[in-house]
């Protein structure tokens, strides 16, 4: 098919370029916030947290407790005023498993909020950490990310980048070219933003189940700013350049290898509704010039972009979906994982098999380091805390880098993935966590021996 001249109009150029440029700036452009680099969406979220201030626990309670109560009402009673396909049905009509998880999250948050309950849950290292430190950050990010994500999704940027990046993303990562936007948003911005972006693309029929699972479990890394926090915890701030280069190298190797292995390999290459809504990589346009073909796809999408009213409605729907649907899941899953890490020896037992591997890789203090290897499944910051007192810079470097490249931790990324429609299970996430550990640990250790 030849390029339709009607697509190359000033109107379509403006629709493609202006919202997309704003979206790229908000989600991907590094800016200084006085404490390092961040992205504008994260900076706006920080301002919102400051503005809400002491009201934050009440706001969180409204969404988490409201989610549980309304889900019980809508799912069990099915009132007549809830119409199928409505926003209320989408938000609160759920499966029995997720209904239970939402209510566990509500009960957990209620106990932490009131200060009544077992210390194992109320501790600032478990439920208190999730409720007081993590959820306020996620709520504020969800508000802006949900409202502003349509700027990246709806105006042709993904179609343009998707066609342009196909020859890189397909052969290297077995992913569509448009996934490069998700990857950049995660690596430069924030992993939670990348997961939300990926989930919306999967729900819209632009990724297959396998592609969404690969992107969500492979590229949803923590932000550059948080890498600095981790490095500061192990007192190696002066090595940030080498540290981040090591993370990137290990992460890329894992991203190349994992899609060829189960469980990702066995995810179906089918779309959520059975239809590919993109078709940009399938040859809708056949110009030999890649840039012209990419522009054709982007401008075609711009020509059918939704109205401002429809975009606003989508943003509000996205935001409410995340606030009512994801926050309770993170409270439930994150708190349970951290209680297990803090008050049971399960992660010590799970880490014991890594002692021989660490010794083989000649990582000093292998036994102490092994205790922190598996605890990263509960929360990615805990391993750095556990090795702070280890009197060896190389060991601290290895564990800090490993905690970032393991990527899947249940206090945020894991809970976000489980709360989304991306087709991954808790067992999938645990297996992928182990596989990422086994793949990235030798790479990190090799780099550490070279650096130290």
C-alpha positions in Angstrom: 0.0 0.0 0.0 1.3 3.4 -0.8 1.4 6.4 1.5 -1.9 8.2 1.5 -1.0 11.9 0.8 -4.0 12.9 3.0 -2.1 11.8 6.1 0.7 14.3 5.5 -1.3 17.3 6.5 -0.4 20.1 8.9 -3.2 19.1 11.2 -1.8 15.5 11.5 1.8 16.7 11.9 0.6 18.9 14.8 -1.4 16.1 16.4 1.5 13.7 16.1 4.2 16.1 17.3 2.7 18.3 20.1 1.1 15.8 22.5 3.9 13.3 21.8 6.6 15.9 22.6 4.8 16.8 25.8 4.5 13.1 26.8 8.2 12.4 26.1 9.2 15.4 28.2 6.9 14.4 31.1 7.8 10.7 31.1 11.3 10.5 29.8 13.2 13.8 30.0 15.7 13.9 32.9 15.4 17.0 35.1 17.1 18.1 38.3 15.0 18.1 41.5 17.7 19.4 43.9 18.6 15.8 45.0 19.6 14.4 41.6 17.9 13.5 38.4 14.3 12.6 38.0 11.5 12.9 35.4 8.8 15.6 35.4 6.0 13.2 36.3 8.0 12.1 39.3 8.7 15.7 40.3 5.0 16.5 40.0 4.1 13.5 42.1 6.6 14.7 44.8 4.9 18.1 44.8 1.5 16.4 45.2 2.7 14.4 48.2 4.0 17.6 49.8 0.7 19.4 49.1 -1.5 16.5 50.5 0.8 16.2 53.5 -0.8 14.8 56.6 -4.0 14.0 54.7 -2.3 11.3 52.7 -3.2 8.4 55.1 -6.9 9.4 54.8 -6.7 9.6 51.0 -5.1 6.2 50.8 -7.7 4.8 53.2 -10.5 6.2 51.0 -9.2 4.3 47.9 -8.0 1.1 49.6 -11.0 0.6 52.0 -13.4 1.9 49.3 -12.0 -0.6 46.8 -12.7 -3.5 49.2 -16.2 -2.5 50.2 -17.4 -1.5 46.7 -15.8 -4.7 45.2 -17.8 -6.8 47.8 -21.0 -4.9 47.0 -20.6 -5.0 43.2 -19.2 -8.5 42.9 -21.4 -10.3 45.3 -24.7 -8.4 45.3 -24.5 -7.2 41.6 -26.8 -4.2 42.0 -28.9 -3.3 39.0 -27.6 0.2 38.7 -24.2 -1.3 37.8 -24.3 -1.8 34.0 -22.0 -4.2 32.2 -19.1 -2.4 30.6 -19.5 0.7 32.8 -16.6 2.3 34.6 -18.0 1.1 38.0 -18.2 -2.5 36.7 -14.6 -2.2 35.3 -13.3 -0.9 38.7 -15.2 -3.2 41.1 -16.4 -6.3 39.3 -13.6 -8.8 40.0 -12.8 -12.4 40.4 -13.0 -14.2 43.8 -9.2 -14.3 44.2 -8.7 -10.6 43.6 -11.7 -9.8 45.8 -10.0 -11.7 48.7 -6.6 -9.9 47.9 -8.3 -6.5 47.9 -9.9 -7.2 51.3 -6.7 -8.5 52.7 -5.1 -5.2 51.6 -7.9 -3.2 53.2 -7.7 -5.0 56.5 -3.9 -4.7 56.5 -4.0 -1.0 55.8 -6.8 -0.4 58.4 -4.7 -2.1 61.1 -1.5 -0.1 60.2 -3.5 3.1 59.9 -5.1 2.7 63.3 -2.0 1.3 64.9 -3.9 -1.7 66.2 -2.6 -5.2 65.4 0.4 -7.4 65.5 3.8 -5.7 65.6 4.9 -8.0 62.7 2.5 -6.1 60.5 2.7 -2.7 62.0 6.5 -2.5 61.9 8.2 0.2 59.8 10.0 -2.7 58.1 6.9 -4.4 56.9 3.3 -3.1 56.6 4.4 0.3 58.0 7.0 0.5 55.2 4.4 -0.2 52.5 1.7 2.0 54.0 3.8 5.0 55.0 6.6 5.0 52.5 5.6 3.2 49.3 1.9 3.8 48.9 2.1 7.6 49.1 4.7 7.6 46.3 2.7 5.3 44.1 -0.6 7.1 44.7 0.9 10.4 43.6 2.6 8.8 40.6 -0.6 7.0 39.6 -2.6 10.3 39.6 -0.2 11.9 37.0 0.8 8.8 35.1 -2.8 7.7 34.6 -4.0 11.2 33.4 -1.0 11.8 31.2 -0.2 8.4 29.7 -2.6 9.0 26.8 -0.2 11.6 25.5 2.3 8.8 24.8 -0.4 6.2 23.7 -2.9 7.9 21.5 -1.3 10.4 19.1 1.1 8.4 16.9 4.3 8.3 18.8 4.2 4.6 19.5 3.4 3.9 15.8 6.3 6.0 14.6 8.8 4.6 17.1 7.4 1.1 16.7 8.1 1.0 13.0 11.4 2.7 13.4 12.7 0.4 16.1 11.4 -2.9 14.7 14.7 -3.9 13.2 16.4 -3.6 16.6 13.7 -4.8 19.1 12.5 -7.8 17.1 15.8 -9.6 16.4 17.4 -8.6 19.7 14.6 -8.9 22.2 11.8 -10.6 20.2 9.6 -7.6 20.9 7.7 -5.1 18.7 9.5 -1.8 18.1 6.9 0.3 20.0 8.1 -1.5 23.2 11.2 0.7 23.0 9.1 3.5 24.5 8.1 1.4 27.5 11.7 0.4 28.0 13.0 4.0 27.9 10.2 5.1 30.3 11.2 2.4 32.7 15.0 2.8 32.6 15.1 6.6 32.5 11.9 7.2 34.5 10.3 4.7 36.8 9.6 1.0 36.6 6.0 1.4 37.8 5.3 3.9 34.9 6.7 1.3 32.5 4.4 -1.4 33.8 1.4 0.8 33.6 2.2 1.8 30.1 2.8 -1.9 29.1 -0.5 -3.0 30.8 -2.5 -0.4 28.9 -0.9 -1.4 25.6 -1.7 -5.0 26.3 -5.3 -4.2 27.2 -5.6 -2.1 24.0 -4.5 -5.1 21.9 -1.1 -3.7 20.9 1.0 -6.4 22.6 0.5 -10.2 22.7 0.4 -11.9 26.1 4.0 -13.0 25.6 5.2 -9.6 24.6 3.5 -7.9 27.6 4.9 -10.5 30.0 8.4 -10.1 28.6 8.3 -6.3 28.7 6.8 -6.1 32.2 9.3 -8.6 33.7 12.4 -7.5 31.8 12.5 -3.8 31.4 10.6 -2.4 34.5 13.8 -1.3 36.2 14.0 1.2 39.1 14.8 4.8 38.2 18.2 6.3 38.0 17.4 8.3 41.1 16.6 5.2 43.1 19.8 3.6 41.9 21.6 6.5 43.5 19.7 5.8 46.8 20.7 2.1 46.7 24.4 3.0 46.1 24.3 5.6 48.9 23.1 2.9 51.3 26.2 0.8 50.6 28.5 3.9 50.7 29.7 3.6 47.1 28.3 6.9 45.6 31.6 7.7 44.0 31.2 4.6 41.7 27.8 5.5 40.2 29.1 5.5 36.6 30.5 2.0 36.9 27.5 0.8 38.9 24.9 1.9 36.4 27.0 0.6 33.5 27.1 -2.8 35.2 23.3 -2.7 35.8 22.7 -1.9 32.1 25.0 -4.6 30.8 23.5 -7.3 33.1 20.0 -6.1 32.4 20.5 -6.2 28.6 21.9 -9.7 28.8 19.0 -10.9 30.9 16.6 -9.3 28.4 18.1 -11.1 25.5 18.2 -14.5 27.2 14.9 -14.7 29.2 12.4 -14.5 26.4 13.8 -17.8 25.0 13.3 -19.6 28.3 10.2 -20.7 30.2 7.9 -19.3 31.6 8.1 -16.4 29.1 8.7 -18.7 26.2 5.5 -20.5 26.8 3.3 -17.4 27.1 0.8 -17.4 24.1 1.5 -15.0 21.3 -2.1 -14.0 21.2 -3.8 -10.6 21.7 -6.2 -10.0 24.5 -9.2 -9.8 22.1 -7.6 -12.0 19.4 -6.9 -9.0 17.1 -3.7 -7.0 16.5 -4.7 -3.4 16.9 -1.3 -2.2 15.7 -0.6 -3.8 12.4 2.1 -1.2 11.9 4.8 -3.8 11.7 2.8 -6.0 9.5 3.1 -3.9 6.4 0.0 -1.6 6.3 2.4 0.7 4.5 5.2 -0.8 2.4 7.5 2.1 1.6 11.1 0.9 1.4 12.4 4.0 3.2 12.1 3.1 6.9 11.7 6.8 8.1 8.9 7.5 5.6 7.1 4.3 6.5 7.4 5.2 10.2 6.1 8.7 9.7 3.2 7.2 7.6 2.2 5.0 10.5 2.5 7.8 13.0 0.5 10.3 10.9 -2.2 7.7 10.2 -2.6 7.2 13.9 -2.7 11.0 14.4 -5.5 11.2 11.8 -7.8 9.0 13.9 -6.6 10.3 17.4 -9.4 10.6 20.0 -10.8 14.0 20.9 -9.7 16.0 23.9 -12.8 14.9 25.8 -12.2 11.3 25.0 -8.6 11.6 26.0 -9.6 13.2 29.3 -12.1 10.4 30.0 -9.5 7.8 29.3 -7.0 9.5 31.7 -9.6 9.6 34.5 -10.5 6.0 33.9 -6.8 5.0 33.9 -6.2 6.8 37.2 -9.2 5.4 39.0 -8.4 1.9 37.8 -4.9 2.2 39.3 -6.0 3.8 42.6 -8.9 1.4 43.3 -7.4 -1.7 41.7 -3.7 -1.6 42.3 -3.1 0.1 45.7 -5.0 -2.6 47.7 -3.0 -5.4 45.9 0.3 -3.7 46.7 -0.7 -3.3 50.4 -1.7 -7.0 50.6 1.2 -8.6 48.6 3.9 -6.2 49.7 3.1 -6.5 53.4 2.9 -10.3 53.4 6.2 -10.5 51.5 8.0 -8.2 53.9 6.6 -10.0 57.0 8.0 -13.2 55.7 11.4 -11.5 55.0 11.6 -9.9 58.5 10.1 -12.5 60.8 10.8 -15.9 59.3 14.0 -17.6 58.2 12.6 -18.5 54.8 14.8 -16.2 52.8 17.9 -17.3 54.8 17.0 -20.9 53.8 16.4 -19.9 50.2 19.7 -18.0 50.1 21.8 -20.8 51.4 22.2 -22.6 48.0 23.8 -19.4 46.6 26.8 -19.7 49.0 28.7 -22.1 46.7 27.9 -19.9 43.6 29.2 -16.8 45.4 32.3 -18.6 46.5 32.8 -19.9 43.0 32.6 -16.3 41.7 35.1 -15.4 44.5 32.8 -12.8 46.1 34.1 -12.1 49.6 31.9 -12.8 52.7 29.8 -15.2 50.6 27.7 -16.5 53.5 26.7 -13.0 54.6 26.0 -12.0 51.0 23.8 -15.1 50.4 21.3 -13.9 53.1 20.5 -10.9 51.0 20.2 -12.6 47.6 16.7 -14.0 48.0 15.3 -11.2 50.2 15.3 -9.0 47.2 12.1 -10.9 46.1 10.3 -9.2 49.0 11.8 -5.7 48.5 14.7 -4.5 46.4 16.0 -2.1 49.0 16.4 -4.6 51.8 19.5 -6.4 50.4 21.4 -3.2 50.4 20.4 -2.6 54.1 21.6 -6.1 55.0 25.0 -5.8 53.5 25.7 -2.2 54.7 27.9 -3.6 57.5 29.9 -6.0 55.3 33.5 -4.7 55.4 34.2 -5.3 51.7 33.4 -2.8 48.9 33.2 -5.5 46.2 30.6 -7.5 48.1 28.5 -4.5 48.8 28.8 -3.5 45.1 27.7 -7.0 43.9 24.7 -7.2 46.1 23.6 -3.6 45.4 23.8 -4.1 41.7 22.1 -7.6 41.9 19.2 -6.1 43.9 18.5 -3.7 41.0 18.9 -6.3 38.2 16.7 -8.9 40.0 14.0 -6.3 39.1 11.0 -8.3 40.4 10.2 -7.4 44.1 6.8 -8.0 45.6 6.6 -4.7 47.5 6.1 -2.8 44.2 6.9 -4.3 40.8 5.6 -7.8 41.6 2.4 -6.5 43.1 1.9 -4.1 40.2 2.3 -6.9 37.7 -0.1 -9.2 39.6 -2.6 -6.3 39.9 -2.4 -5.6 36.2 -3.9 -7.6 33.4 -0.5 -8.7 32.2 -0.7 -12.5 32.2 1.8 -13.5 34.9 1.3 -15.5 38.0 3.1 -15.4 41.4 4.9 -18.6 40.5 6.0 -17.0 37.2 7.4 -14.0 39.0 9.3 -16.2 41.5 10.8 -18.4 38.8 11.8 -15.3 36.8 13.4 -13.7 39.9 15.6 -16.8 40.3 16.5 -16.9 36.6 17.4 -13.2 36.6 19.6 -13.8 39.7 21.4 -16.7 38.0 21.9 -14.8 34.8 22.9 -11.4 36.1 25.0 -12.4 39.2 28.0 -13.8 37.1 28.0 -10.7 34.9 28.0 -8.4 38.0 30.7 -10.4 39.7 32.9 -10.3 36.6 32.5 -6.5 36.4 33.2 -6.2 40.1 36.5 -8.2 39.8 37.5 -5.9 36.9 36.6 -2.7 38.9 38.0 -3.7 42.3 
